[in-house]
Amino acid sequence: TSKLTYDQYGNFGIQEIIKIYGYDACRKIISKICEHVVDFSVFKFSSNVVDFVIDYLSKNKKEKFVYVINKIFYEENNLSEMLKSKYATYVIENSLSLLDNSKDEELIDVKMKVISALNEIPNIKEKKKIFKIMRNLIEQNKMNMIFRNKAMNNNCN
C-alpha cells in the first residue's frame, strides 16, 4: 500500500480500489492510510490518497473520519508537521471544509473542538497559516458562520 500511495500513478489505483470495493473490502488499506495520515499528507501523490480517504470517510464512516480529524488536530506535533508542507495544507483545508459542511451533531461538536484547538496554537507562523487556510475557505464560500466568526476574530496579524 505505501509504495502505491506514494507513486505518481499508484495513488490513483488506491483511490479506484476504494471507490469500487468500498470500506469493508478495503478496511486494511484505509486503516493504514489513517494511521499514517501525517506521513502520507506531506507528499504530492500520497496527499491525493489522504484527501480522497478523508472525503470518503466523511460520507461513509463517521467514526473513522472523526478518528482521522483527531489524529490531525490533536496528536502531538501532527498539525505542526503538516503545516510545513504545501500538500498537507490542502489536506487540512479539505478536512476543515468537510467538517464545516456537516450537519451531523457529533461532527458539529468535533468542529467546535477543532476551532478551539486552532485558537490555542502558540506558534505565530503556524497560526498565520491556519488563518490563511480559513480565509481561503471563506473566500470559496465553503465555511459557515461559525468558522467565519472565529476566523475574523482571530488575532493573527
N, C-alpha and C positions, 0 to 999 in steps of 0.2 A: 504493500500500500504506500509506504513512504516514498519509494523511488518513483512510482507513478504520479504521486501527488505533486512532487517537485518538477516533473517532466513537462516540457512545453506542450506535448500532445496527450500525455498520460493523464493530466489533470482533467481533461475533457472526458476521458474514458471513465474515470472515477465518478464524475458527475452524472454521466449517462447511465452507468450501472445502478446508481442510487435512484435515479429517476424511473428507470424501467422496473427494477426489482423491489424497491421500497425498503422501508425501515427493517422489517423483520428479517429479510434475506441479507441485508447489508449492515446489521447491527454491529458486527466486529469492526467493519471499516469506519462507520460513523463514530463508534466509541473511540477508536484510535485518533481520529481527527479531533474529536472533542478533548481528549486527554492532552493532545499536543497543539492545542489551538494557537498558542503564542508562537511556538516554533514554526508552524505552517503559515501563520499570518504575515510573517516578516519577509517572505519571498514572493516574487512576482506570480509564478504559476500556482503554487500551493495556496496562496491567498484567495485565488478564484474558487478553489475547492472549499475553503473555510467559509467564504461568503455564501456559496451555494448551500452548504450544510446548515449554516445558521438560518438561512431563509427557509429551507426545507423543514427544519425542526420547529420553527416558529409556527408553521402551518399544520404540522403533523404530530409532534411530540413535545408538548408544552414543558413537561418536567425536564426533559433533556435540554431544551432551549434555555430554561432558567439556570440549569447547571452550567452551561457554557457562558452565559452572561455573568454569573457569579465568578467563574474562573477568570474571565477577562478583567472585571472591575474590582474584585475583592482579594484575589490571591496576591500575596506579596510580590511586588515588582512587576507583575504582568502588564499592567497598564503602562507603566514607565517604559518597559521594553518595547511595547507595541507602538508607543508614541515616537520612537526613534526611527520607525520605518514608514515610508510613504504608503506601502502596500497595506500594512497593518492599520494605518489610519483609515483607510477605506473600510476595513472590517469593523472598526469601531463605529464609524459613521453609519454603516449598514445596520449594525446591532442597535444603535440608538434609534434609528428610523423605524425598525421593526417593532421595537418596544413602544415607541411613540404611537404607532398606528393601531396598537392593540386595544380592544375594548374589554378584554378579559380582566376581571377583578384582581386575580393573583398577579398578573403581569403589570397592572397599574401600580400595585404595591411595590413590585420589583423596580419599576421605573422611578418611583419616588425615592427608593433607597439609592439607586444609581445617581440620581440628581444630587442627593446629599453627599455621596462619596466623591462626586466630581467637584463639589464645592469645597471639599476638605483637602484637595491636592495641594501640598505645600510648595512644590516647585513651580515658580512663576512661568518658566519656559513651557512646562507641560500644561499648566493651566491655560496659557495662551493658545496652545494647540487645540485643546478641548474647546475653548471658546470659539476658535476658528471653525472647527467641525460643526459646532452647534449653529453658528452663524450661517454656514453653508446650507445646513438643513432648513433653517428658517427661510433663506432666500429661495430654496427649492420648494417651499410650502409643504414640507414634509413633517413639520413639527407642530404640535398643537399648542394651545395657550399655556399649559403648564411649563413646557420646555421654553417657550418664548419668554415668559416672565422671568424664569430663572436665569436664562442666558442674558437677558437685558439688564438684570440686576447684578450680574457677575462683575466683580471688581478686578478685571484682568488688565486693565490699562495701566 
